[in-house]
């Protein structure tokens, strides 16, 4: 069955249009029914980011869960990794994060976690989809069996302590001046507090959410504000989280942006030296730079690639026993600590390397020279352009031209009607020509449809 609601990272769309209170309530009801196993009192943990629409969706999901006899424990604004951790820690049956991650405030979404704190499998999502598609007849709870809703106290402190414990007990961040950009999102309280409690001098930006300004000119997808502040206060490092804080981008003391590939390289080398890698390699997506793969090969590590989406990275990690993986965009998964990407914990691991090596962030994080990479999007309205003969021919020709000196990755977006064309290689001019040829073929196919 084709997926109507779930994309690469839960359900996402325009608030009160694609993501309506009715849909949110039905998702909660269907999920509640699926996860009511055993005779204990069932409960769902619900966190959210700072979008105006998160209130609406939160209460709709409370209605859904309680109507099928499941208690709803409300965390308030909390990072996605905190929801995942607390779902498992509090022995909840289901975890919910209401967020559209790095998207603007107009969008929102629903991310679901199982009782183990991991995102739901394709099979479980398909089961929920089937129930939604059939507009399933619910067996609502009797009045005496309705669920209860309650606010959770101390959840912020629990997550901060969890993040701090990922570092060695005697490690202090004293002496580091850190600018943290919380994107006016879910981590606007916990990230600055955690860094300060670990001894750092903290300058926080993006910590004044108003319901509308999440990710607006701040956060991991808009690092200019962080770069400016790092220069202004002469900070040792800048940390940029996204709206739900499951991804991180670093800015070094020179004002240069460090992406997820460089972070994974730094952590991989450190963990290899310490004997902490569960496997002799890491997991990343097809979008990670070829320079990362070459660097890892040079230090005796492999790079396993998956489709785009941190859930696919994590699935491969779990299946094959890896404990380090992530995405170029800054989703860094450290499975020794958490079950999903955690921007704050990933940043703390980097700080630990900086303190141990006694080197500036610019040196710690510059592990390889990335190959020139070109990414373009081609919009389409209908049809299946990637199945057109002319497009297939253009892709094959492009890959033949690049040979062993580069890569060509073409994929349909999981969240919008566009085809993403990414090329990389040692020769930038050649990469640009190849990408343009594929984009031209896709455009012609879209116009003819």
RODO-2510 file (C-alpha; in nm, 4 decimals, decimal comma):
residues 449
     n   res          X          Y          Z
     1     x     0,0000     0,0000     0,0000
     2     x     0,1310     0,3452    -0,0907
     3     x     0,2120     0,5590     0,2127
     4     x    -0,0273     0,8514     0,2403
     5     x     0,0717     0,9986     0,5739
     6     x     0,4159     0,8786     0,6842
     7     x     0,7238     1,0157     0,5111
     8     x     1,0924     0,9653     0,5859
     9     x     1,0518     1,1126     0,9339
    10     x     0,6980     1,0681     1,0598
    11     x     0,4003     1,2711     0,9412
    12     x     0,4626     1,6284     0,8281
    13     x     0,2767     1,9045     0,6494
    14     x     0,1098     2,2445     0,6696
    15     x    -0,0484     2,2976     1,0094
    16     x    -0,4291     2,2998     1,0144
    17     x    -0,4339     2,1956     0,6479
    18     x    -0,2390     1,8714     0,6060
    19     x    -0,1861     1,8289     0,9798
    20     x    -0,5301     1,8913     1,1276
    21     x    -0,6661     1,8275     1,4788
    22     x    -0,8830     1,5532     1,3317
    23     x    -0,5839     1,3753     1,1797
    24     x    -0,3787     1,4155     1,4983
    25     x    -0,6583     1,2661     1,7070
    26     x    -0,7004     0,9711     1,4692
    27     x    -0,3258     0,9061     1,4629
    28     x    -0,3264     0,8993     1,8430
    29     x    -0,6257     0,6654     1,8509
    30     x    -0,4788     0,4273     1,5930
    31     x    -0,1373     0,4296     1,7570
    32     x    -0,2929     0,3816     2,0983
    33     x    -0,4826     0,0767     1,9766
    34     x    -0,1705    -0,0709     1,8113
    35     x     0,0450    -0,0297     2,1220
    36     x    -0,1993    -0,1409     2,3899
    37     x    -0,0377    -0,4708     2,4751
    38     x    -0,0695    -0,6439     2,8099
    39     x    -0,2947    -0,5604     3,1019
    40     x    -0,0934    -0,2741     3,2578
    41     x    -0,2131     0,0860     3,2502
    42     x    -0,1022     0,2190     2,9131
    43     x     0,0507     0,5600     2,8623
    44     x     0,1905     0,7883     2,5957
    45     x     0,4615     1,0504     2,6451
    46     x     0,4033     1,3664     2,4386
    47     x     0,6657     1,6331     2,3725
    48     x     0,6553     1,9276     2,1344
    49     x     0,8548     2,2136     1,9914
    50     x     0,7642     2,5816     2,0133
    51     x     0,5381     2,6269     1,7082
    52     x     0,2041     2,7948     1,7654
    53     x     0,0250     2,4923     1,6166
    54     x     0,1910     2,2507     1,8580
    55     x    -0,0676     2,3371     2,1253
    56     x    -0,3514     2,2440     1,8892
    57     x    -0,1941     1,9136     1,7884
    58     x    -0,0930     1,8295     2,1456
    59     x    -0,4462     1,8574     2,2789
    60     x    -0,5923     1,6729     1,9808
    61     x    -0,3570     1,3840     2,0495
    62     x    -0,4434     1,3914     2,4190
    63     x    -0,8076     1,3491     2,3183
    64     x    -0,7162     1,0619     2,0891
    65     x    -0,5042     0,8696     2,3381
    66     x    -0,7394     0,9153     2,6332
    67     x    -1,0430     0,8146     2,4240
    68     x    -0,8929     0,4687     2,3744
    69     x    -0,7940     0,4321     2,7388
    70     x    -0,4314     0,5480     2,7274
    71     x    -0,2900     0,8030     2,9717
    72     x    -0,1143     1,1052     2,8204
    73     x     0,1976     1,2416     2,9942
    74     x     0,2754     1,5929     2,8692
    75     x     0,6377     1,7059     2,8630
    76     x     0,5929     2,0486     2,7080
    77     x     0,8720     2,1868     2,4832
    78     x     1,1435     1,9215     2,4762
    79     x     1,3994     1,8007     2,2194
    80     x     1,3135     1,4973     2,0106
    81     x     1,5975     1,2909     2,1659
    82     x     1,4647     1,3758     2,5113
    83     x     1,1234     1,2376     2,4155
    84     x     1,2869     0,9199     2,2858
    85     x     1,4910     0,8798     2,6033
    86     x     1,1998     0,9530     2,8373
    87     x     0,9649     0,7175     2,6498
    88     x     1,1943     0,4285     2,7378
    89     x     1,2979     0,5595     3,0800
    90     x     0,9387     0,6144     3,1949
    91     x     0,8246     0,2777     3,0564
    92     x     0,5695     0,4409     2,8292
    93     x     0,4029     0,2419     2,5518
    94     x     0,4451     0,5147     2,2928
    95     x     0,6344     0,8419     2,2546
    96     x     0,5217     1,1378     2,0470
    97     x     0,7199     1,4398     1,9319
    98     x     0,5152     1,7169     1,7748
    99     x     0,7545     1,8978     1,5446
   100     x     0,8429     1,9711     1,1843
   101     x     1,2124     1,9814     1,2725
   102     x     1,3927     2,2479     1,0649
   103     x     1,0809     2,3582     0,8718
   104     x     0,9238     2,7037     0,9274
   105     x     0,6511     2,7549     1,1862
   106     x     0,3681     2,7089     0,9349
   107     x     0,4506     2,3379     0,9123
   108     x     0,4218     2,0794     1,1841
   109     x     0,4520     1,7065     1,2212
   110     x     0,4163     1,3971     1,4351
   111     x     0,7085     1,1675     1,5139
   112     x     0,6347     0,8411     1,6924
   113     x     0,8555     0,6233     1,9109
   114     x     0,7954     0,2722     2,0370
   115     x     0,8381     0,1650     2,4018
   116     x     1,2073     0,1001     2,3371
   117     x     1,2595     0,4652     2,2367
   118     x     1,3211     0,3854     1,8704
   119     x     1,1250     0,5299     1,5812
   120     x     0,8600     0,3000     1,4457
   121     x     0,9461     0,0472     1,1770
   122     x     0,7980     0,0644     0,8286
   123     x     0,5783    -0,2322     0,9192
   124     x     0,4245    -0,0633     1,2240
   125     x     0,3754     0,2620     1,0339
   126     x     0,2025     0,0656     0,7571
   127     x    -0,0298    -0,0891     1,0150
   128     x    -0,1241     0,2564     1,1436
   129     x    -0,1655     0,3806     0,7851
   130     x    -0,4049     0,0938     0,7126
   131     x    -0,6168     0,1825     1,0123
   132     x    -0,6290     0,5473     0,9092
   133     x    -0,7061     0,4684     0,5451
   134     x    -1,0002     0,2491     0,6346
   135     x    -1,1318     0,5112     0,8778
   136     x    -1,1349     0,2261     1,1266
   137     x    -1,4273     0,1672     1,3542
   138     x    -1,2933     0,2334     1,7002
   139     x    -1,3949     0,0525     2,0109
   140     x    -1,3807     0,3580     2,2337
   141     x    -1,3205     0,3122     2,6041
   142     x    -1,6036     0,3073     2,8511
   143     x    -1,6355     0,6184     3,0700
   144     x    -1,4646     0,4465     3,3621
   145     x    -1,1736     0,3320     3,1416
   146     x    -1,0833     0,6637     2,9807
   147     x    -0,7215     0,7729     2,9991
   148     x    -0,5952     1,0618     3,2083
   149     x    -0,3758     1,3550     3,1053
   150     x    -0,1105     1,5095     3,3279
   151     x     0,1920     1,7363     3,3046
   152     x     0,5265     1,5731     3,3856
   153     x     0,7433     1,7518     3,6423
   154     x     1,1224     1,7484     3,6306
   155     x     1,1513     1,6225     3,2741
   156     x     1,3890     1,9009     3,1750
   157     x     1,6251     1,8226     3,4633
   158     x     1,6169     1,4516     3,3784
   159     x     1,7271     1,5163     3,0214
   160     x     2,0000     1,7605     3,1248
   161     x     2,1434     1,5045     3,3667
   162     x     2,1224     1,2366     3,0992
   163     x     2,3165     1,4565     2,8526
   164     x     2,5810     1,5436     3,1131
   165     x     2,6340     1,1758     3,1989
   166     x     2,7416     1,1016     2,8428
   167     x     3,0734     1,2654     2,9348
   168     x     3,3363     1,1310     3,1732
   169     x     3,2576     1,2259     3,5326
   170     x     3,5668     1,4446     3,5777
   171     x     3,5412     1,6240     3,2416
   172     x     3,4654     1,9947     3,2638
   173     x     3,3999     2,2446     2,9861
   174     x     3,5552     2,5187     3,1958
   175     x     3,7613     2,7530     2,9806
   176     x     3,5424     2,7132     2,6728
   177     x     3,3351     3,0073     2,5554
   178     x     3,0422     2,8544     2,3680
   179     x     2,7725     3,0242     2,1656
   180     x     2,4665     2,7997     2,1406
   181     x     2,1898     2,8731     1,8900
   182     x     1,8699     2,6917     1,9874
   183     x     1,6708     2,7979     1,6776
   184     x     1,3944     2,9358     1,9035
   185     x     1,2985     2,5724     1,9284
   186     x     1,2589     2,2807     2,1640
   187     x     1,6040     2,3018     2,3280
   188     x     1,5894     2,6713     2,4164
   189     x     1,6073     2,5928     2,7888
   190     x     1,7881     2,2587     2,8187
   191     x     2,0889     2,3192     2,5909
   192     x     2,2189     2,6413     2,7524
   193     x     2,1594     2,4974     3,1012
   194     x     2,3460     2,1742     3,0268
   195     x     2,6476     2,3545     2,8820
   196     x     2,6582     2,5998     3,1719
   197     x     2,6316     2,3263     3,4339
   198     x     2,9292     2,1544     3,2700
   199     x     3,1390     2,4655     3,3323
   200     x     3,1320     2,6471     2,9997
   201     x     3,0832     3,0186     2,9512
   202     x     2,7590     3,0203     2,7529
   203     x     2,6205     3,2834     2,5193
   204     x     2,2754     3,1750     2,4012
   205     x     2,0872     3,2962     2,0946
   206     x     1,7636     3,1700     1,9423
   207     x     1,6148     3,1298     2,2909
   208     x     1,3136     3,3606     2,2648
   209     x     1,0415     3,1530     2,0979
   210     x     0,7129     3,3286     2,0231
   211     x     0,5330     3,0561     1,8288
   212     x     0,6320     3,2016     1,4939
   213     x     1,0103     3,2432     1,4925
   214     x     1,1264     2,8807     1,5163
   215     x     1,4122     2,8284     1,2642
   216     x     1,3655     3,1839     1,1326
   217     x     1,7150     3,3122     1,0486
   218     x     1,8588     3,0971     1,3292
   219     x     1,9469     2,7345     1,3898
   220     x     2,1383     2,4706     1,1996
   221     x     1,9847     2,5587     0,8626
   222     x     2,0618     2,9320     0,8997
   223     x     2,4071     2,9543     1,0607
   224     x     2,4834     3,3169     0,9727
   225     x     2,3510     3,4448     1,3055
   226     x     2,5753     3,1990     1,4893
   227     x     2,8776     3,2860     1,2783
   228     x     2,8242     3,6550     1,3524
   229     x     2,7927     3,5949     1,7259
   230     x     3,1005     3,3683     1,7394
   231     x     3,3042     3,6463     1,5777
   232     x     3,1468     3,9122     1,7983
   233     x     3,2246     3,7464     2,1315
   234     x     3,5394     3,5653     2,0146
   235     x     3,3970     3,2315     2,1129
   236     x     3,5851     2,9038     2,0994
   237     x     3,2969     2,7288     1,9291
   238     x     2,9399     2,7775     1,8119
   239     x     2,6695     2,5100     1,8380
   240     x     2,3580     2,5357     1,6193
   241     x     2,0627     2,3070     1,6824
   242     x     1,7509     2,2771     1,4696
   243     x     1,3902     2,3240     1,5813
   244     x     1,3615     1,9897     1,7603
   245     x     1,7336     1,9595     1,8466
   246     x     1,7968     1,6217     1,6878
   247     x     2,0622     1,7687     1,4604
   248     x     2,3624     1,9950     1,5139
   249     x     2,5985     2,2070     1,3087
   250     x     2,9224     2,3438     1,4539
   251     x     3,0919     2,6764     1,3810
   252     x     3,4620     2,6860     1,4668
   253     x     3,6486     2,9790     1,6197
   254     x     3,7313     3,1067     1,2687
   255     x     3,3632     3,1294     1,1793
   256     x     3,3693     2,8302     0,9486
   257     x     3,0718     2,5932     0,9397
   258     x     3,1440     2,2298     1,0239
   259     x     2,8861     1,9836     0,8919
   260     x     2,7863     1,6378     1,0085
   261     x     3,0432     1,4623     0,7903
   262     x     3,3345     1,6364     0,9630
   263     x     3,1779     1,5715     1,3047
   264     x     3,1419     1,2010     1,2292
   265     x     3,5023     1,1893     1,1099
   266     x     3,6281     1,3503     1,4314
   267     x     3,4247     1,1235     1,6590
   268     x     3,5118     0,8145     1,4530
   269     x     3,8845     0,8816     1,4863
   270     x     3,8550     0,9500     1,8597
   271     x     3,6412     0,6443     1,9292
   272     x     3,8714     0,4261     1,7169
   273     x     4,1709     0,5428     1,9211
   274     x     3,9819     0,4658     2,2427
   275     x     3,8596     0,1268     2,1234
   276     x     3,4988     0,2399     2,1511
   277     x     3,3752     0,1617     1,7994
   278     x     3,1528    -0,1442     1,8011
   279     x     3,2389    -0,2096     1,4369
   280     x     3,5382    -0,0951     1,2290
   281     x     3,3377     0,1753     1,0560
   282     x     3,0391     0,4058     1,0678
   283     x     2,7043     0,4425     0,8887
   284     x     2,5980     0,7451     0,6820
   285     x     2,3639     0,8189     0,3938
   286     x     2,4223     0,8415     0,0212
   287     x     2,4486     1,2201     0,0643
   288     x     2,7652     1,2130     0,2761
   289     x     3,0690     1,3489     0,0980
   290     x     3,3063     1,1134    -0,0798
   291     x     3,5851     1,2872     0,1114
   292     x     3,4517     1,1318     0,4328
   293     x     3,4622     0,7863     0,2788
   294     x     3,8214     0,8362     0,1633
   295     x     3,9256     0,9715     0,5033
   296     x     3,7771     0,6760     0,6877
   297     x     3,9409     0,4345     0,4483
   298     x     4,2724     0,6023     0,5222
   299     x     4,2415     0,5292     0,8948
   300     x     4,1215     0,1730     0,8440
   301     x     3,7478     0,2298     0,8800
   302     x     3,4610     0,1615     0,6415
   303     x     3,1571     0,3701     0,5491
   304     x     2,8243     0,1938     0,5051
   305     x     2,5711     0,4020     0,3123
   306     x     2,1924     0,4028     0,3447
   307     x     1,9022     0,5945     0,1872
   308     x     1,8483     0,9493     0,3142
   309     x     1,6859     0,9658     0,6564
   310     x     1,8275     0,9128     1,0025
   311     x     1,5825     0,6273     1,0601
   312     x     1,7505     0,4277     0,7818
   313     x     2,0927     0,5023     0,9269
   314     x     1,9746     0,3787     1,2646
   315     x     1,8126     0,0658     1,1194
   316     x     2,1415    -0,0278     0,9515
   317     x     2,3321     0,0445     1,2723
   318     x     2,1049    -0,1810     1,4756
   319     x     2,1032    -0,4588     1,2184
   320     x     2,4811    -0,4710     1,1803
   321     x     2,6032    -0,3650     1,5233
   322     x     2,7399    -0,0145     1,4585
   323     x     2,7334     0,2486     1,7339
   324     x     2,8173     0,5611     1,5304
   325     x     2,6343     0,7016     1,2311
   326     x     2,4593     1,0063     1,0980
   327     x     2,3904     1,2471     0,8188
   328     x     2,5764     1,5340     0,6577
   329     x     2,2919     1,7598     0,7731
   330     x     2,3918     1,7065     1,1350
   331     x     2,1863     1,4098     1,2556
   332     x     2,4526     1,2314     1,4587
   333     x     2,3468     0,9012     1,6161
   334     x     2,5526     0,7762     1,9085
   335     x     2,3670     0,4586     1,9973
   336     x     2,5683     0,4025     2,3144
   337     x     2,3649     0,6907     2,4541
   338     x     2,0382     0,7406     2,2685
   339     x     1,8048     0,5852     2,0143
   340     x     1,7905     0,8782     1,7728
   341     x     1,9939     1,1790     1,6630
   342     x     2,0823     1,4060     1,9546
   343     x     2,2308     1,7455     1,8703
   344     x     2,3303     1,8338     2,2259
   345     x     2,4954     1,4997     2,3031
   346     x     2,6829     1,5060     1,9706
   347     x     2,8099     1,8562     2,0515
   348     x     2,9240     1,7375     2,3950
   349     x     3,1207     1,4524     2,2387
   350     x     3,2999     1,7066     2,0209
   351     x     3,3735     1,9257     2,3238
   352     x     3,5257     1,6231     2,4969
   353     x     3,7640     1,5742     2,2026
   354     x     3,8535     1,9445     2,2027
   355     x     3,9312     1,9393     2,5746
   356     x     4,1320     1,6182     2,5538
   357     x     4,3406     1,7210     2,2529
   358     x     4,3851     2,0797     2,3666
   359     x     4,3447     2,2029     2,0103
   360     x     4,1104     2,4647     1,8626
   361     x     3,7883     2,3432     1,7063
   362     x     3,9128     2,4385     1,3587
   363     x     4,1848     2,1753     1,3890
   364     x     3,9788     1,9100     1,5644
   365     x     3,6984     1,9291     1,3080
   366     x     3,8942     1,9666     0,9852
   367     x     3,9619     1,5998     0,9154
   368     x     3,9403     1,6009     0,5340
   369     x     3,8914     1,8248     0,2343
   370     x     3,5377     1,7674     0,1076
   371     x     3,5009     1,7045    -0,2628
   372     x     3,3075     1,9678    -0,4578
   373     x     2,9393     1,8810    -0,4232
   374     x     2,6511     2,0211    -0,6288
   375     x     2,2879     1,9746    -0,5251
   376     x     1,9910     2,0917    -0,7320
   377     x     1,6162     2,0334    -0,7039
   378     x     1,3764     1,9812    -0,9923
   379     x     1,0048     2,0267    -0,9231
   380     x     0,7412     1,8067    -1,0818
   381     x     0,3631     1,7937    -1,0534
   382     x     0,2625     1,4499    -1,1807
   383     x     0,4049     1,1297    -1,3217
   384     x     0,7210     0,9367    -1,2399
   385     x     1,0055     1,1275    -1,4065
   386     x     1,2734     0,8917    -1,2735
   387     x     1,1197     0,6121    -1,4798
   388     x     1,1354     0,8052    -1,8086
   389     x     1,3793     0,6578    -2,0617
   390     x     1,5405     0,9963    -2,1350
   391     x     1,6052     1,0550    -1,7651
   392     x     1,7448     0,7056    -1,7123
   393     x     1,9792     0,7580    -2,0074
   394     x     2,0992     1,0948    -1,8711
   395     x     2,1704     0,9424    -1,5300
   396     x     2,3619     0,6490    -1,6785
   397     x     2,5638     0,8831    -1,9015
   398     x     2,6459     1,1074    -1,6055
   399     x     2,7696     0,8205    -1,3937
   400     x     2,9838     0,6965    -1,6781
   401     x     3,1438     1,0415    -1,7173
   402     x     3,2244     1,0657    -1,3452
   403     x     3,3616     0,7119    -1,3255
   404     x     3,5583     0,6409    -1,0078
   405     x     3,6353     1,0092    -0,9502
   406     x     3,2874     1,1033    -0,8307
   407     x     2,9300     1,0066    -0,7497
   408     x     2,5842     1,0910    -0,8749
   409     x     2,2850     1,0505    -0,6406
   410     x     1,9286     1,1101    -0,7596
   411     x     1,6306     1,0689    -0,5307
   412     x     1,2743     1,1823    -0,4902
   413     x     1,2130     1,3919    -0,1800
   414     x     1,0068     1,2263     0,0888
   415     x     0,8468     1,5547     0,1964
   416     x     0,7842     1,7595    -0,1199
   417     x     0,7301     1,7061    -0,4971
   418     x     1,0899     1,7507    -0,6082
   419     x     1,3692     1,5338    -0,7415
   420     x     1,7026     1,6010    -0,5735
   421     x     2,0098     1,5666    -0,7945
   422     x     2,3449     1,5550    -0,6166
   423     x     2,6788     1,5177    -0,7868
   424     x     3,0293     1,5280    -0,6427
   425     x     3,3777     1,4613    -0,7676
   426     x     3,7331     1,5815    -0,7993
   427     x     3,6491     1,7970    -1,1046
   428     x     3,3887     2,0639    -1,0183
   429     x     3,3290     2,1652    -1,3810
   430     x     3,2536     1,8059    -1,4755
   431     x     3,0238     1,7608    -1,1764
   432     x     2,8274     2,0752    -1,2657
   433     x     2,7858     1,9619    -1,6277
   434     x     2,6664     1,6177    -1,5225
   435     x     2,4171     1,7575    -1,2704
   436     x     2,2876     2,0106    -1,5247
   437     x     2,2393     1,7378    -1,7868
   438     x     2,0327     1,5269    -1,5469
   439     x     1,8309     1,8302    -1,4330
   440     x     1,7606     1,9259    -1,7961
   441     x     1,6311     1,5769    -1,8675
   442     x     1,4124     1,5843    -1,5560
   443     x     1,2754     1,9284    -1,6416
   444     x     1,1901     1,8215    -1,9958
   445     x     1,0160     1,5117    -1,8622
   446     x     0,8184     1,7172    -1,6061
   447     x     0,7064     1,9667    -1,8703
   448     x     0,5942     1,6893    -2,1017
   449     x     0,3868     1,5191    -1,8326
***
